[in-house]
């Protein structure tokens, strides 16, 4: 199946205009209610990446990885804690600072609740 160059341009434009959900995700150890947080500009992609890393023994946090290996996948939950909305100004493309701030806010809220972290 051959796609016309005009159609390719349309698809590329649509792809560039896609805005993935961004925010803070948590991997939660349900046994001891310990959290590992990460801010992500693409939540769905990051959730898939984190799950893949944990299942394959390659997660950057060694203690989280050890607990995953010892307790099994069923002892953990991966959830979105907060989402960050895009600004109406279409020229803004870098949300790293806002995401890190949102992660700090989430951490502070959880600390107030007595949550432990990896």
Z-matrix of the N, CA and C atoms (Angstrom, degrees):
N
C 1 1.448
C 2 1.531 1 108.45
N 3 1.295 2 115.43 1 125.24
C 4 1.453 3 120.95 2 -178.67
C 5 1.528 4 109.35 3 -104.70
N 6 1.342 5 114.57 4 133.72
C 7 1.457 6 120.69 5 179.34
C 8 1.520 7 108.18 6 -105.00
N 9 1.328 8 115.17 7 133.51
C 10 1.470 9 119.00 8 -179.62
C 11 1.519 10 110.41 9 -65.50
N 12 1.313 11 115.76 10 155.96
C 13 1.465 12 120.02 11 -179.69
C 14 1.526 13 110.92 12 -64.35
N 15 1.318 14 117.05 13 -32.09
C 16 1.459 15 119.77 14 177.99
C 17 1.524 16 110.52 15 -66.50
N 18 1.323 17 116.02 16 -41.96
C 19 1.471 18 120.50 17 178.87
C 20 1.534 19 110.07 18 -65.53
N 21 1.321 20 117.41 19 -37.96
C 22 1.462 21 121.16 20 177.40
C 23 1.525 22 110.05 21 -60.79
N 24 1.334 23 116.36 22 -42.19
C 25 1.460 24 120.87 23 178.66
C 26 1.529 25 110.77 24 -62.87
N 27 1.336 26 116.26 25 -42.61
C 28 1.467 27 120.61 26 178.21
C 29 1.527 28 110.68 27 -60.52
N 30 1.323 29 116.18 28 -46.60
C 31 1.461 30 120.43 29 -179.24
C 32 1.526 31 111.52 30 -63.66
N 33 1.322 32 116.62 31 -39.81
C 34 1.454 33 121.12 32 178.22
C 35 1.528 34 110.83 33 -64.57
N 36 1.312 35 117.47 34 -42.02
C 37 1.464 36 121.96 35 177.63
C 38 1.529 37 110.13 36 -62.64
N 39 1.331 38 117.04 37 -45.26
C 40 1.466 39 120.67 38 178.05
C 41 1.521 40 110.89 39 -59.91
N 42 1.331 41 116.36 40 -42.86
C 43 1.457 42 121.28 41 -179.48
C 44 1.527 43 110.65 42 -61.79
N 45 1.321 44 117.04 43 -44.53
C 46 1.457 45 121.45 44 -179.16
C 47 1.522 46 112.22 45 -65.73
N 48 1.331 47 117.14 46 -26.42
C 49 1.458 48 121.26 47 -178.84
C 50 1.530 49 112.55 48 -86.73
N 51 1.322 50 116.81 49 -10.15
C 52 1.463 51 120.33 50 178.98
C 53 1.523 52 108.91 51 -65.79
N 54 1.291 53 115.42 52 138.86
C 55 1.452 54 120.42 53 179.99
C 56 1.530 55 108.20 54 -124.19
N 57 1.328 56 116.54 55 104.01
C 58 1.465 57 118.78 56 179.96
C 59 1.528 58 111.10 57 -70.27
N 60 1.324 59 116.43 58 153.56
C 61 1.458 60 120.48 59 175.35
C 62 1.519 61 108.68 60 -62.90
N 63 1.327 62 116.43 61 137.61
C 64 1.459 63 121.10 62 178.34
C 65 1.520 64 108.85 63 -127.60
N 66 1.327 65 115.69 64 154.80
C 67 1.452 66 119.40 65 -179.23
C 68 1.510 67 112.39 66 161.78
N 69 1.339 68 115.16 67 -150.00
C 70 1.462 69 122.17 68 -176.86
C 71 1.518 70 108.93 69 -118.60
N 72 1.333 71 114.49 70 131.27
C 73 1.460 72 119.80 71 177.01
C 74 1.519 73 108.93 72 -115.28
N 75 1.327 74 115.38 73 159.84
C 76 1.460 75 121.57 74 178.78
C 77 1.515 76 109.59 75 -132.81
N 78 1.324 77 114.55 76 139.59
C 79 1.462 78 121.17 77 166.21
C 80 1.521 79 103.96 78 -101.98
N 81 1.317 80 116.24 79 120.46
C 82 1.455 81 121.27 80 -173.47
C 83 1.527 82 109.87 81 -113.35
N 84 1.337 83 115.01 82 125.25
C 85 1.458 84 121.10 83 172.96
C 86 1.530 85 105.34 84 -82.92
N 87 1.324 86 117.31 85 109.44
C 88 1.455 87 121.35 86 -175.13
C 89 1.526 88 112.49 87 -70.85
N 90 1.337 89 117.60 88 -19.74
C 91 1.468 90 120.74 89 -179.97
C 92 1.523 91 112.58 90 -71.46
N 93 1.345 92 116.98 91 -42.20
C 94 1.462 93 119.29 92 -177.93
C 95 1.529 94 113.04 93 -122.99
N 96 1.331 95 116.46 94 10.31
C 97 1.464 96 122.69 95 177.10
C 98 1.529 97 112.08 96 56.33
N 99 1.337 98 116.10 97 38.90
C 100 1.464 99 121.13 98 177.68
C 101 1.523 100 108.57 99 -97.52
N 102 1.327 101 116.64 100 139.40
C 103 1.458 102 123.09 101 -173.56
C 104 1.524 103 111.40 102 -114.14
N 105 1.314 104 115.07 103 148.53
C 106 1.465 105 123.25 104 166.14
C 107 1.524 106 105.38 105 -124.57
N 108 1.328 107 117.66 106 123.32
C 109 1.469 108 122.23 107 -175.57
C 110 1.516 109 111.20 108 -109.13
N 111 1.328 110 114.78 109 149.28
C 112 1.459 111 120.29 110 173.01
C 113 1.526 112 109.22 111 -149.62
N 114 1.334 113 114.93 112 136.97
C 115 1.462 114 121.50 113 174.16
C 116 1.519 115 107.15 114 -89.69
N 117 1.337 116 116.75 115 139.25
C 118 1.460 117 119.89 116 -175.27
C 119 1.518 118 111.64 117 -143.91
N 120 1.344 119 117.10 118 133.95
C 121 1.459 120 120.54 119 175.76
C 122 1.532 121 112.32 120 -75.75
N 123 1.335 122 116.96 121 -12.91
C 124 1.459 123 122.11 122 176.77
C 125 1.525 124 106.89 123 -139.11
N 126 1.318 125 116.42 124 94.31
C 127 1.465 126 121.21 125 -174.35
C 128 1.526 127 112.80 126 -61.31
N 129 1.309 128 116.86 127 -47.39
C 130 1.467 129 119.45 128 -177.77
C 131 1.524 130 110.45 129 -60.09
N 132 1.319 131 116.68 130 -45.91
C 133 1.460 132 120.79 131 179.12
C 134 1.517 133 112.14 132 -63.26
N 135 1.339 134 117.10 133 -41.39
C 136 1.462 135 120.82 134 -179.08
C 137 1.520 136 111.15 135 -68.88
N 138 1.329 137 117.65 136 -39.16
C 139 1.466 138 120.34 137 177.34
C 140 1.525 139 109.59 138 -60.80
N 141 1.322 140 116.85 139 -45.43
C 142 1.471 141 120.39 140 177.97
C 143 1.521 142 110.82 141 -61.51
N 144 1.328 143 116.81 142 -41.78
C 145 1.463 144 121.82 143 -179.25
C 146 1.523 145 111.58 144 -64.47
N 147 1.326 146 117.16 145 -46.80
C 148 1.463 147 121.51 146 -179.41
C 149 1.526 148 110.45 147 -63.45
N 150 1.327 149 116.98 148 -44.30
C 151 1.460 150 120.43 149 178.87
C 152 1.530 151 110.69 150 -61.77
N 153 1.312 152 116.88 151 -42.66
C 154 1.464 153 121.37 152 178.39
C 155 1.528 154 110.82 153 -61.73
N 156 1.334 155 116.45 154 -46.17
C 157 1.468 156 120.51 155 -179.94
C 158 1.525 157 111.09 156 -60.54
N 159 1.322 158 116.81 157 -45.46
C 160 1.458 159 120.03 158 -179.02
C 161 1.530 160 111.37 159 -65.15
N 162 1.309 161 116.98 160 -42.96
C 163 1.469 162 120.72 161 -179.67
C 164 1.524 163 111.97 162 -65.72
N 165 1.328 164 116.32 163 -26.13
C 166 1.462 165 120.37 164 -177.71
C 167 1.525 166 113.49 165 -104.66
N 168 1.325 167 117.28 166 7.59
C 169 1.455 168 121.40 167 174.79
C 170 1.513 169 115.65 168 72.68
N 171 1.326 170 117.35 169 26.84
C 172 1.463 171 119.57 170 -175.06
C 173 1.530 172 113.88 171 -122.78
N 174 1.325 173 117.75 172 20.05
C 175 1.466 174 119.74 173 -179.49
C 176 1.519 175 109.94 174 -69.55
N 177 1.335 176 116.78 175 144.90
C 178 1.460 177 122.02 176 -176.17
C 179 1.528 178 112.99 177 -67.27
N 180 1.314 179 118.29 178 -29.26
C 181 1.455 180 120.73 179 179.23
C 182 1.527 181 108.44 180 -88.12
N 183 1.316 182 115.69 181 105.60
C 184 1.472 183 122.05 182 -174.38
C 185 1.526 184 112.65 183 -61.39
N 186 1.347 185 117.64 184 -39.68
C 187 1.465 186 118.95 185 -178.48
C 188 1.526 187 111.04 186 -68.40
N 189 1.318 188 116.46 187 -41.73
C 190 1.464 189 120.27 188 175.79
C 191 1.520 190 109.75 189 -60.34
N 192 1.318 191 117.23 190 -44.91
C 193 1.455 192 121.12 191 179.91
C 194 1.531 193 110.88 192 -61.69
N 195 1.339 194 117.08 193 -42.67
C 196 1.469 195 121.11 194 179.54
C 197 1.526 196 110.30 195 -61.71
N 198 1.337 197 116.24 196 -46.63
C 199 1.466 198 119.98 197 179.39
C 200 1.532 199 110.76 198 -62.04
N 201 1.317 200 117.07 199 -40.80
C 202 1.469 201 121.64 200 177.85
C 203 1.531 202 109.59 201 -59.62
N 204 1.312 203 115.19 202 -46.55
C 205 1.468 204 119.84 203 -179.51
C 206 1.528 205 111.22 204 -64.04
N 207 1.351 206 116.75 205 -42.30
C 208 1.465 207 121.52 206 -177.15
C 209 1.528 208 112.86 207 -72.74
N 210 1.322 209 116.61 208 -42.28
C 211 1.465 210 121.39 209 -172.67
C 212 1.524 211 113.75 210 -93.69
N 213 1.317 212 117.15 211 -25.43
C 214 1.453 213 121.20 212 -178.51
C 215 1.517 214 112.64 213 91.94
N 216 1.303 215 114.39 214 158.71
C 217 1.465 216 121.97 215 -176.44
C 218 1.525 217 112.77 216 -57.38
N 219 1.333 218 117.24 217 -35.71
C 220 1.467 219 120.51 218 -176.02
C 221 1.526 220 113.14 219 -65.99
N 222 1.339 221 117.37 220 -15.44
C 223 1.465 222 121.10 221 178.89
C 224 1.534 223 112.07 222 -85.10
N 225 1.333 224 116.72 223 1.45
C 226 1.455 225 120.80 224 -176.04
C 227 1.520 226 111.59 225 -126.95
N 228 1.308 227 113.49 226 158.20
C 229 1.459 228 121.62 227 178.48
C 230 1.524 229 106.93 228 -139.51
N 231 1.333 230 116.41 229 135.73
C 232 1.465 231 121.16 230 175.30
C 233 1.528 232 106.90 231 -111.16
N 234 1.330 233 115.37 232 120.97
C 235 1.466 234 120.49 233 -175.54
C 236 1.522 235 111.27 234 -134.06
N 237 1.315 236 115.21 235 157.64
C 238 1.460 237 122.00 236 172.12
C 239 1.522 238 106.63 237 -90.71
N 240 1.338 239 115.92 238 121.90
C 241 1.467 240 120.17 239 179.33
C 242 1.521 241 111.83 240 -85.58
N 243 1.324 242 116.11 241 -46.04
C 244 1.467 243 121.68 242 -177.48
C 245 1.519 244 109.36 243 -145.90
N 246 1.309 245 115.67 244 146.49
C 247 1.461 246 121.00 245 174.09
C 248 1.517 247 108.91 246 -113.96
N 249 1.322 248 115.14 247 146.59
C 250 1.457 249 122.69 248 178.22
C 251 1.527 250 107.20 249 -106.67
N 252 1.312 251 115.32 250 130.18
C 253 1.463 252 120.50 251 179.67
C 254 1.524 253 110.32 252 -84.57
N 255 1.306 254 116.19 253 148.98
C 256 1.463 255 121.41 254 175.21
C 257 1.521 256 109.31 255 -74.56
N 258 1.329 257 115.71 256 146.83
C 259 1.455 258 120.51 257 175.60
C 260 1.527 259 108.87 258 -75.95
N 261 1.310 260 115.87 259 156.44
C 262 1.467 261 119.63 260 178.73
C 263 1.523 262 111.33 261 -69.41
N 264 1.325 263 116.61 262 -24.78
C 265 1.463 264 121.43 263 177.50
C 266 1.532 265 108.29 264 -70.25
N 267 1.319 266 116.45 265 104.71
C 268 1.463 267 122.40 266 -175.73
C 269 1.527 268 113.20 267 -64.86
N 270 1.331 269 117.49 268 -18.35
C 271 1.462 270 119.72 269 -177.61
C 272 1.532 271 111.87 270 -75.31
N 273 1.321 272 117.48 271 -18.41
C 274 1.471 273 120.42 272 179.24
C 275 1.524 274 109.12 273 -76.60
N 276 1.326 275 115.12 274 122.33
C 277 1.464 276 119.48 275 -179.31
C 278 1.527 277 112.81 276 -125.12
N 279 1.319 278 117.89 277 -14.08
C 280 1.460 279 121.20 278 -176.73
C 281 1.521 280 109.54 279 -107.19
N 282 1.324 281 115.53 280 111.76
C 283 1.464 282 121.42 281 -177.83
C 284 1.530 283 111.94 282 -113.63
N 285 1.337 284 117.82 283 17.85
C 286 1.470 285 120.73 284 -176.38
C 287 1.525 286 112.76 285 -58.47
N 288 1.326 287 117.02 286 -45.07
C 289 1.465 288 119.55 287 -179.15
C 290 1.527 289 111.50 288 -63.61
N 291 1.316 290 116.50 289 -43.99
C 292 1.460 291 120.53 290 179.41
C 293 1.524 292 111.20 291 -63.59
N 294 1.338 293 116.76 292 -38.83
C 295 1.456 294 120.79 293 178.99
C 296 1.531 295 111.17 294 -66.34
N 297 1.321 296 116.99 295 -41.50
C 298 1.466 297 119.78 296 178.33
C 299 1.526 298 110.90 297 -65.67
N 300 1.319 299 116.91 298 -38.66
C 301 1.461 300 120.86 299 176.79
C 302 1.531 301 110.33 300 -63.70
N 303 1.313 302 116.77 301 -42.55
C 304 1.461 303 121.01 302 178.07
C 305 1.530 304 110.70 303 -62.45
N 306 1.326 305 116.70 304 -38.09
C 307 1.474 306 120.66 305 177.37
C 308 1.528 307 110.26 306 -63.93
N 309 1.327 308 117.02 307 -41.44
C 310 1.466 309 121.05 308 178.20
C 311 1.532 310 110.39 309 -62.74
N 312 1.318 311 116.24 310 -42.71
C 313 1.465 312 120.97 311 178.76
C 314 1.531 313 110.42 312 -61.62
N 315 1.330 314 116.30 313 -44.56
C 316 1.470 315 120.48 314 178.23
C 317 1.523 316 110.84 315 -62.46
N 318 1.326 317 116.79 316 -42.78
C 319 1.461 318 121.33 317 179.11
C 320 1.524 319 110.45 318 -60.84
N 321 1.315 320 116.46 319 -46.10
C 322 1.470 321 120.79 320 -179.97
C 323 1.530 322 111.42 321 -60.87
N 324 1.330 323 117.03 322 -44.65
C 325 1.470 324 120.92 323 179.08
C 326 1.521 325 111.15 324 -60.46
N 327 1.339 326 116.10 325 -43.90
C 328 1.464 327 120.42 326 -178.99
C 329 1.525 328 111.33 327 -68.68
N 330 1.331 329 117.20 328 -38.22
C 331 1.451 330 120.42 329 177.24
C 332 1.524 331 111.46 330 -61.21
N 333 1.339 332 116.49 331 -38.54
C 334 1.461 333 121.01 332 176.96
C 335 1.525 334 111.38 333 -61.90
N 336 1.328 335 116.58 334 -28.30
C 337 1.462 336 121.67 335 178.76
C 338 1.529 337 112.16 336 -87.75
N 339 1.343 338 116.55 337 0.18
C 340 1.456 339 120.59 338 177.67
C 341 1.523 340 114.46 339 83.30
N 342 1.328 341 116.97 340 18.09
C 343 1.468 342 120.93 341 -179.44
C 344 1.529 343 109.87 342 -74.18
N 345 1.330 344 116.52 343 140.64
C 346 1.467 345 122.49 344 174.88
C 347 1.525 346 108.46 345 -95.71
N 348 1.325 347 115.72 346 155.73
C 349 1.462 348 121.31 347 -176.20
C 350 1.528 349 111.52 348 -125.16
N 351 1.311 350 113.69 349 157.25
C 352 1.475 351 120.29 350 171.23
C 353 1.500 352 108.63 351 -82.51
